[in-house]
Amino acid sequence: MFERTRSALSWAVDSYVLFVVLGVLLGAALAPAAVDTATGPDGTVAVVPIQGTIDGEQATEYRAMLAEARAEADAVVIVANSGGGSAAASESMYMQTLRLRESVPVVATVDGVAASGAYFAIAPADEVYVKPSSFVGSVGVLGTVPPDVEPNAVLGATGPDKVEGFGEREFFTTLETSRNAFVGSVAEHRGDRLELTENEVAAATIFGGSTAVDNGMADAIGDRRTAVAAAADRAGLDRPAVEVITPTDVGEGEWTATYALRATYHAGNADEKRFEPIRTADATRRGSFPTVLMAHPGAVEARDETLVRLDSRGSAAVPPGGAERRTDRTDLGAAVDAGNATNEDFPDAERLGGVPEVSP
């Protein structure tokens, strides 16, 4: 009986020691995982660029980058540095940003410039951060005036618009529709933060960073790090990992950007970059559709064509070289004639020609 009791006690002591040893070993094994869980990332913020002139290629890259971000990240930061570009491509990027915001928080930040179509593309963002030296705005639309062509002894057609390809009335209707969509979207997304009337927004003014914060075109002064922190906060993340997504990362080849404004070129950070103003056309062709742009006039090389900008005060002719002069909507003839004017006819040409450069 005594031996049986002693054996039982010995087994209990040995088992206790074994359990203690196993507990220590198991705790040591799980400790790194516990530490990693406590200090590792609790989510991801993706950073997606809008760099250089907006065209169909950039819109396609943007769609692919946002798809990657939507699949991998809990929030997205859009870094804009562009003077705008194609109206159709800018509208496409706007719609993609709008859809993205339906699934994750979206915050935008402006490196150098977010003008015209680039500002349209980031308008749906929950917040917009700018630097004091940044420029935003230029809310408006540019278009090349359609040619005035009629059937003649050389060229026959079943109707006058078959020759022109695009009537003057339809041209201005298209500009008006695009302008209303752009201005209305800015007013909708900026909401009560906007201290400007819709007519003031439609005046297509470029605002410096601090002024943009004051009038509600932007939310606060900040850089990429500020934007990442804001996006993480909106997603409820305390320790976010940051993933930068570029066109190269989504299989679009080397990341090359073309900048139409010198201010965006100097602020650009693409792998390969070049400076090249937007060209509306190298030669006028009968039956061609007009070029419709959401771009700052200083980014456009109009050649021999006349660009007309539509804003709240009517149509404004923008002659080659980016200079501009306001005209009444009814003064289309003068606007067209202004296409062949010299800089002497436009004393403010240098001041209005583009976005000023700011040296660091």
Helices and strands as residue ranges (DSSP letters): H 2-39, E 43-51, H 56-72, E 75-82, E 84-86, H 87-101, E 106-115, H 117-122, E 127-130, E 135-137, E 141-144, H 160-164, H 168-190, G 191-193, H 198-202, E 206-208, H 209-215, E 220-221, H 224-235, E 240-244, G 247-250, E 256-259, H 262-267, E 272-275, E 278-279, E 292-295, G 297-299, E 300-301, E 307-311, E 314-318, E 325-326, H 332-337, G 338-340, G 343-345, H 349-352
